[in-house]
Amino acid sequence: MKHPEIMRRRLRNTRLSGTPFGSPEEAVRWHGAMQAQDYGPAKWSLGQRTDRLVDEDMDRAFDEGAILRTHALRPTWHFIAGDDFRWVLALTGPRVHRQVEPRLRQLGLDARTLARCEALIGSLLEGGDHLVRSEIAEALDQAGIDRSGQRLPYILLHCELEGLICSGRLAGKQHTFALVDERAPSRGTFDRDAALVELVRRYLNSHGPATVKDLRWWSGLTMADIKTALDALGSEVQTETLEDMTLFSVAADPGRPPPLQRAHLLQMLDEAFVGYTESRHFGDARADDARAAWAERGMPAGIVLLRGRVAGHWRRTIQRSVVAVELLLYENPAPVDARAMESAARRLGRFLGLAATMSVSTI
């Protein structure tokens, strides 16, 4: 199996090529969870995978609770479909909890203080109230609870991991918090074994072919849990070896993946990249350049993908009625490639409801 074939299958499985999803929640559900550290770019990741989705549609799905945003899998924000929220958090939340416990102790957030915070925040949000962070901070101040420095974000993180709060409706450009019980009502008893198998299945469906280390990074699960899930999946999973890596994928053959023809303007934390660790940029001659760009200040954070290969980096600047797309490429593009990038920029503009302009320079 050659490298381009692996990338074709990955792009097909995450739906950056082939048949798009019909709704943003369908895209999130297919992946199990999608990293959403930065809300705006994360919406664009969904827009690229969903038929005719525009920015306002994403906000509407978010406000309605079809998609929720919380800390899960790793100590960072993720989108989770509303009807998957409880079982995903119940499976991965305890692991994230253990990761953040040392920081809670450093901040002096002991069990008694956190219990007070849970009780106060829970009462604040009862009855469908959705509050922004500053409103919760004010209530903590009035209760005499120190929320200075990093204490407030870790108090909120703790409450999320406890399954008390999650994202609420948008308040203009601000995010709010709401009660999980009101946004994602309980749907029955949690079955950990079934949840474990389902999350691994969804990862392989949406990210495969991928290695066990990739899956461990993405999910936060232990190697023992992953082995248990793979054993349970049995013949649903197939393996192949390339460059001393064992790659896992679903065994069902959905047909030959589409050719790598399009250009994609991907945000830095798109699942096509952040969904992997060991095999990220697998077989790409520009892999080292792409990795170095993550740490280089001033370098555009977005990644230009051309026919499945990293071609450079990009950033967007939103003005009144225009989104300006700046591309910084590794080499001057051929005319056909330049047209593909222009088409990708126009697609971003349509998603945002803005005209798009594009400028190109080389590194």
C-alpha positions, 0 to 999 in steps of 0.5 A: 500500500502506497502513501497516496493511497493511505491519504486518499482513504483518510480524506475519504473517511473524514469526508474531506473528499467523497460524499459530504455529510447532511448536517453538522451534527452528523459530521460530529457524530461520525467522528465521535468527537472533534477538537474545537479549541477555537470555535470559529476555525472548528466551525470551518472544519465542519463546513468543509465536510457538510453539504451547503453548510454555512456559518449561521447553520453551525451556530444554530445547531450549536444553540439548539444543542445538536452539538455541544462543546466541552472538555473531553478526550484530552484536556481541551475543547471538543465538539460532541453530538448532543445524543452522544454527549453523556456516554463519551464524557463518561468514558473519557472524562475520568482519564482527563480528570486524573490528568488535571488533578495535579494542577487543581492541587497546585491552585489550592482547589481542594475537594471541599472548595470544588464541591461548593463551586459545583453547588453554586454553579448548579443552582445558578444555571437551574431553570434553563439559565445560560450564563457567560463566564463573567457572570459565573465569576461574579457569583463566585466573588459574591460567595467569597470563593477565590477565582483569581488567576487560573482558578476560574478556568479550572473550576469550570473544567472540573464542573465539565468533567463532573458532567455538571455543565457544558456549552449553552447558547451563544450570547452574541460572540460570547460562549455560555455555560448550561446544565448538562441535565438540561442540554443532554438529558440522560438516555439510560444506563452507561455501559462502559464496555459498549462505549469503549468499543463504539468510540474505537469503531468511530475513530477507525471509521473516520480516521483510519488507517491509523496506528494504535499510538494515533488512537491512544493520543486522540482518545486518551484511552489506555493501551489496555482499553484499546486492546480490549476494544480491538479484540471485541471488534475482531473481524470488523478491523483489518491491519496493514504494515507500511514503514514498520507501522501497523495501520488499523482500519475498518474491514468493510470496503466502501469502494475506491477512494476519490482521487486527490485532486482538490485543494483544502484550506485546513485549520491547524487543529483539523481532525486530518492532522490533530487526529494523529500523532505517530502517523501525522503527515504520513509519507509527506515530503513536507512533514518536517516543515509542517511540524516546524510551522506549528512552533514558529511564531508569525507563520500562518497556522492553517495548512494548505493541503494540495492533492493530499500533500502539505503545500504551505500555510494560510491565514484568514483576516475577516473584514466588513464584507470580505475575508482575505485569505493569505497563502504562504506556499513552499513553491510557486503553484502551477496554474491548475493548482492556483485555480484549485486554491482559489476555489478553496478560498471562495468556498471559505467565503461562501461559508462565511457569507463574505466575498473572498480575496486571495494572495500568494507568496512563497517561503 
